[in-house]
Amino acid sequence: MCRSPRTPYAHFVPLINKTGSTAPRSAPSPSSLSVLRRALTVFFALDGFVFAGWVVRIPAIKEQTQASASGLGMALLGVSAGAVVTMTLTGRLCRRHGSGPVTVAGALLLAFGVTLPPLTHSALTLGLVLLVFGAAYGGINVAMNSAAVDVVAALGRPVMPTFHAAFSLGGMVGAGLGGIVAGHLSPTWHLLLLGAVTLLVTLATAPVLLRHPVPAPVRPEPAEGAATAPLAGRARALVAVFGLIAFCTAYGEGALADWGALHLQQDLAARPGTAAAGYAVFALAMTVGRLSGTALLERAGRTATLVGGGIVAAAGMLVGALAPSLWAALLGFAVTGLGLANLFPVAVERAGALTGPSGVAAASTLGYGGMLLGPPAIGFMADWVSLPAALVSVAVLAGLAAGVGWGTRGAARA
């Protein structure tokens, strides 16, 4: 029997990246929390919007820099490297300054970083400027997720999926608009306008995060040594397994975001605007899947959601990568999005149910690793074999996630 939606959050949602102050604070009013939740939703949507706007112009940037597939993969590794560095540092900044101000700072850096790729003319310089973009992207993701975790804890309701649905919706809108303007604006003007929109939205929304900080709930201090004690052998192994599911899921999302449009344009002769629709339909399917995720979990349970989602995603990606027609590939992308939508949240929830915040942190870190390492891995495989064959790796990992989900069904019941 599935638990009440409140139960998992009440027991294991981590309160990470707090401000440095330990002084007691009064509980926020429901209206203040509602305003803060809406502002954070805007930042999640903005993040997805900017990311999608960048990825739909990757084919044009590749042509401009005359980079090979492996050269582009190396350049995209700049996003990964920049993100990893700032993900490591952002937690400390949030603890010292608060997650709200750090989210605002990350958004401002993102507005600047997204305008840089069209100014480059080689894979090397593209990789260097993508360090800046990756630093901004990694920083804002850690900071706004930290703020969202605080809101979830303060509300006492499992509203985290709505934030990630907003990210997917923003990605869908960004990809759709990117496809419309791709045939009319150069990448330079497109991404410059994207940076301007990001700046304006940030300036309009930032005051809410700065004026409505979420107080940290008062909790008893853990026993000395408990917070850093190593995980028990079996629990630690299971957390790593659930982290592997998160990795497989995020690998597919990152691969489709960075290579989906190029596959449609290069291998299926799609026009730039139509190729951009590939990520749009994927993001729309992810949004629908996440919005319906709670009902799915209550009806089918966690194991069925993991296994069924992995199988559906694997089948969809085989069609998306190998179909000989554009519309069949777009259908495959949509089915892949529906399958992957809820694998990451379920994996992280299971890890947290086992070991609390440390399990959530471990699974989430592995998930981000999949998102960051997927695109460059696809680039290398595309040079060795072909881009469609490289994209089949998404299906393989989705199938692996389904198998792992089935193999851990006993642990889930326990």
N, C-alpha and C positions, 0 to 999 in steps of 0.2 A: 504494500500500500504506500502511495506517495505521501510524503509529509506535507503539512501545511506550508504554503509559500513563504511564511514568515520564519519557519523553523531554521532552515540552513543559515539564513542571514543573522538570526539572533545568536547563533552559536559560533560562527567562524568568519564572518566578514571582518577582514583586518582593518584596523585603524592605523594606516601607515602614513608616513610623511607629515607628521604634525608640526605645528609651529613650536618654537622653542619654549613658549611660556607654559608653565604648569599650574598657574593660578586658576582657581575655579571660575567658571563662567556660567552665567544664567542660561537656561535652556532657550533656544531660539523659538520665536513664535511660528505657528504654522504658516502664516502669510509670508514671513521672511524666508522660510525654507522653500515655499512654493516659488517665490521670486528667484531664489538662488538656483533652484532646480531648472527653471526655464532658461536662465542665463547659461548654465552649464550645457544644457541641450543645444543652445545656439553654437557654443564652441565646438562640441562634438560634430555637429552638422557642418560647421565651417571647415573643420579639419578634413572631413571626408570630401568636401567640395574642392578644396585646394589640391588635395592629393590626386583626385580624379582629373582635375584640370591639367595637372602635370603629366599624368600617365598617358592621356590621349594624345599628347604632343610628342611622345617619345619617338614614334616613327619619323617625324619631321626633324627632330633633333639628331637622330641617328644619321639621316641623310645629310644634314648640314655639316656634321662633324666627320662624315665619311668613315665612320667606325665600323669594324666588323662586328659580328655577333658576340664574339668573345671580348673584343675591345669595349663594346657597350656593356657587357656583363661586368667587366672590371670597373668601368666608370660608375655603374649602378652600385658597386660595392662601396663607393663613397657615401651613399645614403646610409648604408649599413654601419659603416665605421663611425660616421658622425653621430648616428642615433645611439650606438652602443656607449660611446663616451658620455653623452649627455644623460642617458638613462642612468648611468652610474652616479652622476653628480646631482641629478635633479632631486633625488630623495633627500639629500642633505640640504639643498636649497629650500625645499618645501618645509623641512623641519625647522629651519632657521627663520624663514620669511613667510611661511604659509603657502598652501597650494594655490590659492586664488591669485596672488601677485605673480607667482611663477608661471601660472597658466597664461596670464596677460603678457608677460615678457616673452614666452614661447610663441605666442600668436604674432607679436610684433616682429620677432626674428623670422617667422615663417613668411610674413608678408614681404620681407626683403629677400629671403632665400629663394622663393619661387620665381623671382624675376631674373635670376642669374643664368640658368642653363642656356637660353637662346643667345647669350652673348659669347658663347664659346665656339671654337672651330676645330677642336681636336678632342679625342677621347680623354687625353690627359687633363686638359683644362676643364672638361666637363666633370671628370671625377673629382677635381679639386673644389669646384663650386658646389657639387652635390654633397660635399662634406658639410657645408653651411646649411643646405636644405635639410640634410639628415639630422644635423644637430637640433635644428628647430623642430622637426617632426617628432624626434624621440623625446625631446624635452616637454613639449606640450602634451604628448600622449601620457607620459607618466604623471605630470602635474594635474591634468584634468581628470584622469582616472582616480588619483588620490583624492581630489575634491569630491568626485562622485561617490567614492566609497564612504566618505564622511556624511554625505547627504543621505545615502541609503541607511547608514547606522542611525542617524538622527530621526529619520522618518519611520524607521522600523518596518519598512515595506521593501519587497524585492523589486525595486524599480531600475536596477542596473541595466537590464536588457533594453530599456527604452532609450538610454543614452547611446548604446551601440547601434540601435536601430536608427537613431538620428545620424550617426556617422555614415551608415549605409545609404540612408536617404540623401544625405549631402553628396555622397559619391555618385549616386545615380543622377542627381541634378547636374553636378559638375561635369560628368561624362556626357550627358545629353546636350548641355549647352556647348561643351567643347566640340562635339560633333557638328553642331550647327555653325559655329564660327570658324571651324577648321578650314572650310573652303573659301573663307572671306578675309580672315586675318592671318598675318604671319605669326609664328610662335612668339616672336618678340612682343608684338602688341597684345596678343592674347594673354600671355603670362604677366605682362605689365599691368593690364587691367585686372587680372586676378589678384595681383599684389595690392592694387589700390582698393579693391572690394574688401580684401582681408583686413587692411588697415582701417577702413571706415567702420566695418562691423566690430572690430576689436575696440575701437575708441568709443563706440556707442554702447557696448555691452560691458566693458571693463569696470565702470563704476559700481555695478552690482556686485561683482566678486570682491571688490576692494572695500565696499561698505557693509557687506553681509557675510562676514566669515562664519564658518560653521564651528561651534565649540566642540571640543573633544569630549565625549561622554566620560564621566568619572568611572574608572575601573580599578579594582584592586591590583596592587603591584604583584607580579609573579614572584614565586619563591626564587631565592638566589640561585642562579645557575640553570633555572628551568627554561628560560628563554633561549639559551644557547646550547642546551643539551642536544647531542646528536639524535636524530630520529631512530626509533627502534627499527631493527633490520627489515621486517616484513612491511611495516608502514612506509619506510623510506623507499623500498623497492616499488611499492604500489604508487607512491607519489611520482616517482620517475616514470612509471608506465602511463599515468594520466597526463604527465607532462609531454610524453611522446605523442599522445592523441592531440594535444594542443599544438604541438609542433607540426604534425601532419596537416592539420586544418589550416594553420596560418601560412604554411608553405604554399598551399593551393591558392589562398587569397592573394598573397604577394605575387605569385607567378602570373595569375590572370590579370592582375592590375597592371603589371609592367610589360607583359608580353602578349596579352590577349589581342589588343588592337593591331599590333605588328603582325601577328599570325593571320588575322583576317585580311589585312591589306597585302601582305607579301605572298601568302600561300593561296588565298582565295580571291585575289584581285578585287577586293572591296575598295570603294572610294574612301577617302579619309573620314568623311562624315559618317558613313555607314560602319566603318571599322571602329569608330569611337563608341558605337552603340553596343559593342560586345561587352565592355565593362559596365555600361549602363544597365543592360538586362541582368547581368550578374549581380550588380549592386541592388537592383530592385528585388530580385529573388531573395537575396540575403535579408533585405529589409522585411519582406513578407514573412520569411521564416523566423526571424527574431521576434517580430511582433506577435506571432502565434506560438512562440516557443513554450510559454508557461502552460497554455492549454494542452499542447502536445505532451509535455512532461507529465501533466496530471492524468492524461488519458492513457498514454502508452508506457510511461515509466522511463527511467534513465537508460537502462540497458538497451531497450528497443529503440530509443532515440539515437543512441550512439551507433548501434549496428545498422539500423535502417538508414540513418543519415550517411554513414560511410559508404554503404552499398549504392545508394542513389547518386552520391557525388562521384563515385568511381565510374558508374555507367554514363552519367552525364558528361564527364570529362573525356571518356573514350570517344563519344560522339563529337564533342567540341573540338578535339584535337585531330581526329581522323576523317571526319565527314567531308565528302567532296564538294558539298554545296554550302554557300554562305548561310542560308536560313537554317539548315540543319545544325551548323556549328553554333549559331546564336541560340537555338533551342537547347543544345548541349550545355552552353554556358549558363543558361537559366536553371536547368536541372541541377547543375553543379552547385550553384548558389543556394538552392533550396536544401540540398543535402548537407552542405558544410555549415549552414547557418548556426545550428545549435550545438555542434560538437565542442567548440572551444568553451562555452559557458558550462556545459555539463562536466567536461574534464576538470576544469578549475574548481567547480563546486565539489566534486568527488575528492579531489586532493585536499581541499579545505576541511571536508568532513572527517578526513583521516587524522590530520595533524594541525588543523587550525591555520593561523596566518602563515606559518612557515610553508605549509603545503601549497597554499594559494600562490605565494611568492615564487616557489620553485616551478610550479606548472606554468605560471604566467611568463616567467623568464624564458622557459623553453619555447613557449608559444611565440613570443617576440622573435626568438632566434629563427624560427621557421619563416616568419614574415620577412626578415632581413636577409636570410641566406638563400631563399627560394629564387628570387630574380637572377642573381649572378650565377647560381647553379644551372638555371635554365639556359643562360647565355653560353656557358661552356659546353653543355650537352648539345646545344643547337649547332655549334661549330663542329663537334665530333660526328654527329649524325644529321639531324634536321630539326627545325623548330617544332613541327608536329610531333615527332618522336620524343623530343624533350618534354613536351607538355603532357605526354602520357605518364610521366613520373608523378604528376598530380593525382591521376587515377590510381596509380600503384600505392601511393601513400594514403589516399582515402580508403582504399581497401584494407590497408594495414591497420588504420584506425578502427575500422569495423571489426576486424579480427581481434584486436586488442580489447575492444569493448566487450566482445563476446567472452573472451578469456577471463575478464575480471568480473563477470556477472556475480560469482559467488562472493567476492569481496564487497560488491555493492550491497548485496542483501545483508551481509554481516554488519 
